[in-house]
Amino acid sequence: INSLSSGTSPLFILDGVPVSSADFNTLNPSDIESISVLKDASSTSIYGARAANGVVVITTKRGLALDKAKVTFRTQLGISQLAQDKWNQMNTEERILFEKEVGLDKGKDYDLLRKTDINWLDVVFNNKAMLQNYEVSVNRATDRLNYYVSGNFFDQDGIAQGSGFRRYNLRANADVKASNWLKVGTTSTVSYEEIEQAQTGEYTSVTPISASHFMMPYWNPYNEDGSVASTKDGSWTGTNQNPVDWMQNNPVNYKKYKVLSTLYAEVSPIKGLTIKSQFAADYAHMTAFRQSFPSFSTNNGSGNAGRSSNDRLSLTITNTANYHFTLEEKHDFNFLLGQEGVDAQSEGFSISM
């Protein structure tokens, strides 16, 4: 209700270029210098209807004025776990007592079932999911040259089995003062990310996260030799499917490559007047792959697979003229005239069999 397309998301601007919020995963947070939120009429006058829900302006780091280049290395190691892992679930003895009380004990060998007592929270969730992050940056600023170069590797295991996120990121920001009236520069980043998805959110007895609520404590997801219990060989004693077996036979993986690069030239012909022209190219290639193996019992030997690919290219050219002056040291005036053109193209395909 707040824009031409009835969207409610704000407009995100990264170093002067409109970007999608879906691209934030490819950005190293340590490269961010500042984040500003614009909500007044001035933002609407600059960005038009796209700014109806506000504008979030993100600026990445530039070089610092130093005698020598500054090299910074930063590492982060940690573990992730459930914030609340003390759910009150029945153990085997409690479940057996409950079944006897409500009459669900017909035909069950409780002497055999008592030999197994599984906490499905421990099976589905990883309370020691590793996180590792490594960053290195080099920056410096002189009268003529300003640069900031960084690299980042981020790897995090999900707390649910079969989930994780990995990212590689490179950034190079540079500004060169060619003369007293001309300044040129670039802001470029290249990133690659991998996502392993544990489930798509269905609330069923086979998707692992919801299955942690439905599985009986006397159903063992693993055989004595450590292999996964399966309906294929009859080792799974529970109803429906073993969620661990389902997860291993239904992997979903995503990959994304992204390049965002800008080039600009800034001219100051007279005092107070700055004319800037900027060209930006934003390219993303995304793929998704899923498969369900024929050996999985529910597929009856047929199996299925799906693949999708999407390419998106956005070219943006922005020209602005800004005139700033002070009158009688009391009144401050700032006039901005701007033009922006965007050419966005996207194509993709998907196949499932």
N, C-alpha and C positions, 0 to 999 in steps of 0.2 A: 504493500500500500504506500510505500515511501519512495518508490522509484518507477521508472518507465516499465521495468520488467517485474515489478512487485516484489523485489528482493528485500531482504532485511540486513544483509551483510554490509559492513562499511567498505570503503574503497581503500585498498592497501597500496602504498607508494614506496618502492624500494629504490633509493638513490635516484629519485625522479622518474621512475618507470612504474606504471601500473602492473601489479602482479596478483596472482591468485593466492588465496589463503592456503590452498593445497600445496603450494610450493615452499611453505615454511619448513617442512621437514628437511629440505635440501640446504637450509641455511644454518651455518654454525653460529650459535648465540653469542659466542665470544667475539665475533666480528662486528657486532652491533655497537655503535657509538651512542645512539639516542633514539628514542621513540616518542613521537608527539601525536596528539589527537586533536584534530581540527573539527569543530562542530558549528562554527559561526557562518554567517552569510558570505564571508570572504572566500571560504573553501568552496562553497557552491559556485561562486562567480568564476573560480579558476577551473574547477573540474566538472561543472555542469550537473546534470541529473545523477551522475554516478556518485556524487558526494551527498546525496540526500540523507544517507544514514551515517554520515560522518566520514572523515578521512584519517587513516592511520599512516603517518609518515615515518618511515624507518631509514635511518642514515647509518651507513657502515663506517668503520674507522679509517682514518687517514694517518699519515706519518706525523710524528712529534718532532719539534725543533730540538735536535740533539747534535752534539759535536761528532758523535760516531753512531753508526747504526746500532739499534737496540734489538737484541735477539731474545725472545721470550719462549720458554718451553713450559707447558702446563699439562699435567696428567691428572686424571680422576679415576679412581677405582672404587667400586662399591657393590652392594648386593641389593636386590629388590625382593620384597615379600608382601604377602597379604597384610593389609592394615588390621584386619580382623580375621584371625584364623582359629578362634576358639568357638566355632559353631557347635551347638549342642546336638550332636548326631548320635544315634544309637550305636553301641558296639554289638558284637554278635550275641552276647548273653541277653542284653536288653531287647534286642530284636526278637529273639526266640521267645522270651517271656511275653512280649507284646502279641506275637502271632498265636501263642497258646490262649491268651486271654480273649482274642477276637475270633478264634476258630479258623485260623489260616495254617494250621499245623498238619493237615491231612497229607499223608504220603511223604513226609519229609523225615530224613534221617538226621536227627539233631546231633547224634553222637559224631557223625561225620562232619557236619557243618561247624561244630564247635572247634574243630581243628584250624579253622580259618577266621581271622579277625582283621579286616582291612579298614584302614582309615582312608577313604577315597579322596579326602582333601590332600593327603600326602601324595597320592598317586597322580592326581590331575595337576596340582599346583607345585611350583618349584619355589621353596622358601629361601633359596640361595641363588637366585637368578643373577648372574654376573653382569656388571656394567663396567666398561672400560672406555676411556676417552683420552686421546692424545692430540695435543695441539702445539704447533710451532709457528711463530710469526717473526718477521723482520720488518722494522720500520725506521724511517728517518725523514727529516724535513730540513731543507736548506733554503736559501733565498730563491733558488731557481727550481729545485726539485723536491717533490714530496711523494713518498711511496710507502705502501703497506702491503706486504705479501704474507699470506698465511696458508697453512695446510692443516687438515683435521681428519682424524679417523675416530669414528664413534661406533661402538658395538654394544648392544644390549639384548640379553636374553629376556624373553617374556616370562612372566610368572606362571603362565599356562604352558603346558608341554606343547612343543611344536610351534612356538611363536617366537619371533625375534625381529630385530631391526638393526641394519648395518648401513653406515654412510661414510663415503669418502668425499672430501671437499677441498677445493683449491680456490684461492682468491688473490687477485692482484688489483690494487687501486693505485693510481699514479696521477700526479699533476705536474705539469712542466710550465714554468713561466718563460715563454720564448722571448718576450720583450716587456717593456713597461706597459704596453697596451694590449698584449695578446697572451692568453693562457689556454693551454690545451690539456686534455686528460682522458683517462679511461677508468672504468670500473667494470671488472670482469670476474665471473665466478663459474666454475665447472664443478659439477657434483654427480655422484652416482649413489643410488640407494637400493637396498634389497629389503623386502618385507616378507616374512613368513607368517602366514595367518593361521591361527589355531582353529578358528571356526568362523562362520558368517553370522552368528547371532541367533540361530534357530534354537528354540527352547524344546529340545528333544532329549531322549534317553541315550543318544549315541554321540552327540556333540559334547566334547569333554567337560566344558565348564558347567553346563546345566546337568550333565550326568553325575557330577559329584553330589547332587542332591538326591538322585534316584537310585543309585546302586546300593545293593545290600552289602553289609559288612562281611558276609560269608561268601561273597563272590570274589575270587582271586583273579586279577587281570593278567597274572603271569604264571607260567608253569614252573615246576621245580627247577628246571635247568635255566631259568631266566628268560626264556622265549615268551612271546606274547600269546596268551590264550586266545583261541579262535574257534568259531563255529565250523570252520572248514575241516578241522581234524577232530572236532568234538571235545576239545580241551576247555572250551568256555562253558561254564555251568550255569551262567545267568540267563535271563531272558533277553530277547532282541540281540544286540551286538555288544561286544566289548568296546567301550569308548576308545581305549588305547589302540586297539586294532583298527577301528574306524579311522582314527586320526592318521595312522601310518599309511593307510590305503587311500586316503583322500586329501593329499597335500594341495595347498593353494599358495602360490608364490607370485610376488610382484617385483618388477624391476623398473627403475626410472633413471633416465639420463637427462641432465638439464644443463644448458649453457645460457647464461645471461651476460651480455656485454654491451657497454655503452661507450660512445666516443663523443666528446664535446669540445667546442671551441668557444672562448669567451673574449670579447673585445670591449675595451673601454676607450672609445674615441675622445671623449671629453670627461671632465670631472663630474662624477655623480651618475653618469650614464653607463650602463652595462648591458651589452647585447650578447645573448648566449644562444647557441644552436647545439642541440643534442640529438644523436641518433642512437637507438637501442634495438637490439635483436634478442628476442627471448624464444629459445627453442627447447622443447621437451619431447622426449620419446619414452613412452610407457608401455610395458608389456605385462600380461598376466597369464599364468598357466595353471591349470588344474587338471587332475587326473584321478580316476578311480580304477584300480587295477582289476583285471578279469579274475584274478585269484580270490578276490574278495567275495565271500559267499553270497551276499545279497545281489551281486551282479549276475549271477547265474552264468558265469564264464564269458560274458560279453564285454564288460568294462566300458568306460567312456573317457573322453579327454576333451579339453577346451583350451583355446588359445585366443588371446585378443591383443591387439596392438593399436596404439594411437600416437599420432605425431601432431604437435601443435607448434606453430610458428607465429610470433607476433612481432611486427616491425613498428616502431614508434619514432616519430620525429617531432621535436619540440623546439619552438623558437620563442624567445622572450626578450623583451626590452624593458629594463628597469631603470627608472630615473629617481634619484634620491637627493634631496637638498634640504637645507635648514634656512629658515627666514628669520633674520634678526635674532638668531640664537634663542628663539622662543617657540617657533612653529616648525614642526618636522613634517615633511611631505615625502610620500613614496608612491610613485605611479608605476603600475605594471601592465604591460600589454603583451599578450601571449597568444600563440597558435599551436595546436597539437593535432597531429594526424596519426591514426592507428590503422594498420592493416593486419588483421588476424585471420589465420587460416588453420583449419584442423581437418585431419582425415584419419580414418581408422578402419579396422576390420575385426571381425571375430568369427571363429569357426568352432563348432562343437560336433562331436561325433561319438 
